[in-house]
């Protein structure tokens, strides 16, 4: 059944590029919306569709399904915003084709059970992302894409070297075979080196401190729908989910590795939050905030306990939702004011009430205020840290939450509250293509936050 | 010195030429030659299937993609190209020596690896490898090529290019 998560997007690209291009141009966007809804449905209500001619070695546990759900939701809102922001029909058509390729890549990363296939699908998503970032061919976007390519290429080389060494050790690239082989000689210098370079490569792909050099430029220079996709799911699937999968299914958690994850996670939380505090560009602040929030995911994973991993995956889901919503808000503001400089904005909530309200709710969820979804995931991570005995890291996570609240309140004050500027008097609310997706995401934030105490026991982790 | 060492040196020389030359077209051709030499190495190391893939995909298909894309760009003037190349050669003249030196050092230093290596099971039938063992990677290759094609269309072929 899971094969279709990769084959459907691939077949979609082929079908859309068959003859009758004029008709395909018109239906492409609706087709993409339907596909993302179908993915949400198939994740929530799995249907066993057998494919007799091609057996792909794929598998999905609750972690994979949570990520597949994130991908589908963020893809849906990305398509809605792209329909509103990309006016030319043929550009939109090419954009949708690249989205399908990205979707196939991300679904592949989520479902594979083999470390080399994981690398192949990470590369597919990364290659499509380079083009998506430089979609409008402006100078900043090319520079950002180039930085991303350079660092990503380095990460790819490290991953391949790691895979080659792991293959030498295990004789196979399947997760299960590697796990069994690692048990035989777990502390060989070669194994430690192979694991270290593979994990560092995933850190680069996920934009964690101190490997984050490409991320703020890529997020801020990319077109708005691409920023939503990148911040929402691309980096999270390639780097963070990849790391969770490798830790859970292949390497396991031992002392030094847990300490390394906790340290990198805490460093990302604090430095990302402090860097966000000093930004005046709306999207750059969100980019640094992403680095900080990803730190929470890594620190949760670093506990190595079921509770910590659950908190990490839940925060990954929540982050995808609230950060996509915030990037949509920034796109709405930029589409009306023509700038991302927060010093040139003020009091926009009265003119853009939907954007203002959805932005407040998303910011509060990111800061971890009850009863929103972000509160629960942060709470679980902090509790997991506390009960595992990592109390210093728990305190760091709590303190950084205060900094998160500070920079998001600063964002709200500079953009949406206060006295409106003279030249902003005539602006109107952004179009439905940007407000509707933000409303949908905000509804998910509130819904998950309120329903979580009742759903908690139903989630089998 | 056995033949593999000569092949390795040729590969390093071509790879360096690929990154040092200013002409994109020449870089693409040199990359194709580098891939071809890697394929020879793979054949010599008893990995015929990997060698065939390297030769067909990296030397063939990817080079075609590169060269057709370069055909859509505007090359810089000859003097500028030459200046860039000289500048780069001046900056990185030590690079070949560093790479060869590192290779020799790694060869000389006997790193003790505390490992129990399993015996690799090598499947020699290409059909079995492609369709029974690694179908997912074949699909991955198709998708990554599509991704490259759309990259070329969007960045080089669309009419409003800057």
Interface residues (C-beta under 8 A of the other chain):
Chain A: X6 X7 X10 X13 X54 X55 X56 X57 X58 X90 X91 X94 X97 X98 X101 X104 X105 X108 X112 X114 X116 X117 X120 X121 X123 X124 X127 X128 X130 X131 X134 X135 X137 X138 X168 X169 X170 X171 X181 X184 X185 X187 X188 X189 X190 X191
Chain B: X111 X112 X113 X114 X115 X116 X117 X118 X119 X120 X121 X135 X136 X137 X139 X140 X141 X142 X143 X144 X146 X147 X148 X150 X151 X153 X154 X155 X158 X160 X161 X162
